[in-house]
């Protein structure tokens, strides 16, 4: 009985463990190269944010990785898109993206048109922690992306996108 309680407690502790991280002011970013993320190359399909989702990453080219994301609404229509890039910044990396509605109007246009940036803050084995976004290589053809999302009027929450490589 006591062992069951300990196991249950450990499961609850791990279930509450944060999957994303926030940068610490003044902390230096880890050294990383674009080649460290070359395993992302390909098309990934799975579930996240209430419906089917797809991410596509190019092979490293011209010093970075380019890609796009498509989130369906669960009824077969596009909810939104993202255009993204992973690029060097100093001796580290930054994951940058912009959001677009189904009609390609940009979300960030009203905010000066700047990309949303997630600087790399830690690398631990198969986990790449960007500020608010984590890439986890679960296997050669399995990827989980955790994103901290703060919607208007609600507390920030972590949303998992679980993918399988399809190409």
C-alpha positions in Angstrom: 0.0 0.0 0.0 2.8 2.4 0.9 4.6 1.6 -2.4 1.5 2.3 -4.3 1.2 5.7 -2.7 4.8 6.5 -3.5 4.4 5.5 -7.1 1.1 7.5 -7.4 2.9 10.5 -5.9 5.8 10.2 -8.3 3.4 10.0 -11.3 1.6 13.1 -10.1 4.9 14.9 -9.6 6.1 14.1 -13.2 2.7 14.9 -14.6 2.9 18.4 -13.2 6.5 18.9 -14.5 6.8 21.7 -16.9 7.7 20.7 -20.5 8.8 24.2 -21.5 11.2 26.7 -20.0 11.6 30.4 -19.6 14.9 32.1 -20.1 16.7 33.5 -17.1 17.8 37.1 -17.6 21.6 37.3 -18.1 22.0 33.5 -18.6 24.2 32.8 -21.7 22.5 30.7 -24.4 24.0 27.2 -25.1 26.2 26.7 -28.0 24.4 24.9 -30.8 24.5 24.6 -34.6 21.9 24.2 -37.3 23.3 20.7 -38.0 22.2 19.7 -34.5 18.6 19.9 -35.7 19.0 18.4 -39.1 17.0 15.4 -37.8 13.9 17.6 -38.2 14.1 17.4 -42.0 10.8 16.0 -43.4 7.1 16.1 -43.0 5.5 15.5 -39.6 1.8 14.8 -39.0 -0.1 14.4 -35.8 -2.5 16.0 -33.3 -2.3 19.2 -31.4 -4.5 22.1 -30.3 -7.8 20.3 -30.9 -7.2 18.9 -34.4 -4.8 17.4 -37.0 -1.5 19.3 -37.4 1.4 19.1 -39.8 4.9 20.5 -39.7 7.4 20.5 -42.5 11.1 21.3 -42.1 13.6 21.7 -44.9 17.1 20.2 -44.7 19.6 22.8 -43.5 20.2 25.2 -46.3 21.7 28.7 -46.5 22.6 28.6 -42.9 19.2 27.8 -41.5 16.2 25.5 -41.5 12.9 26.8 -43.1 9.5 25.3 -42.5 5.8 25.7 -42.2 3.0 24.5 -39.9 -0.7 23.9 -40.6 -3.3 23.6 -37.9 -6.7 22.1 -38.9 -9.8 23.0 -37.0 -10.9 19.4 -36.4 -13.6 19.7 -39.2 -11.2 19.5 -42.2 -10.6 23.3 -42.6 -7.4 25.3 -41.9 -7.5 27.0 -38.6 -4.1 28.8 -39.1 -0.6 28.5 -40.6 2.8 29.4 -39.5 5.9 30.2 -41.5 9.0 29.4 -39.5 12.8 29.4 -39.5 15.5 28.2 -37.2 18.6 30.3 -37.6 21.9 31.0 -35.8 22.2 33.8 -33.3 25.7 34.2 -32.1 26.9 30.7 -31.2 23.4 29.5 -30.5 20.0 29.3 -32.3 16.6 31.0 -32.4 13.3 29.5 -33.6 11.3 32.2 -35.3 7.8 32.2 -36.7 4.9 34.2 -38.0 1.2 33.2 -37.8 -1.4 33.5 -40.6 -5.1 33.0 -40.8 -6.5 30.7 -43.5 -6.8 33.6 -45.9 -3.0 34.4 -45.2 -3.6 37.6 -43.3 -0.8 37.9 -40.8 -1.4 37.9 -37.0 1.8 39.8 -36.3 1.1 42.5 -38.9 -0.9 44.5 -36.3 2.1 44.4 -34.0 4.7 45.8 -36.4 5.1 42.7 -38.4 7.9 41.2 -36.3 8.3 37.5 -36.0 7.7 35.7 -32.7 11.1 34.5 -31.4 12.0 31.6 -29.2 15.7 31.7 -28.3 17.4 28.4 -27.5 18.0 28.3 -23.7 19.1 24.6 -23.1 19.9 21.3 -24.8 19.5 18.2 -22.8 20.0 15.0 -24.8 17.1 14.7 -27.2 15.4 17.9 -25.9 15.9 21.3 -27.3 14.5 24.0 -25.0 13.7 27.3 -26.6 12.1 30.0 -24.5 8.5 28.8 -24.4 8.8 26.0 -27.0 10.5 22.6 -26.6 11.4 20.1 -29.4 11.7 16.5 -28.2 13.0 13.8 -30.4 11.1 10.8 -29.2 12.7 8.4 -31.8 13.9 8.5 -35.4 10.3 9.2 -36.6 8.6 10.6 -33.6 8.6 14.3 -32.5 6.8 16.1 -29.7 6.6 19.9 -29.7 5.5 21.6 -26.5 4.4 25.2 -26.8 3.5 27.6 -24.0 0.4 29.4 -25.2 -1.2 32.4 -23.5 -4.6 33.1 -24.9 -6.3 36.4 -24.2 -8.0 36.4 -20.8 -6.5 33.0 -19.8 -3.4 31.7 -18.0 -0.6 30.3 -20.1 -0.7 26.6 -20.7 1.5 24.0 -22.3 0.1 22.4 -25.4 1.7 19.2 -26.8 1.9 18.5 -30.6 2.7 14.8 -31.1 4.0 13.9 -34.5 5.1 11.0 -36.6 7.4 11.5 -39.6 5.4 10.7 -42.8 8.2 11.7 -45.3 
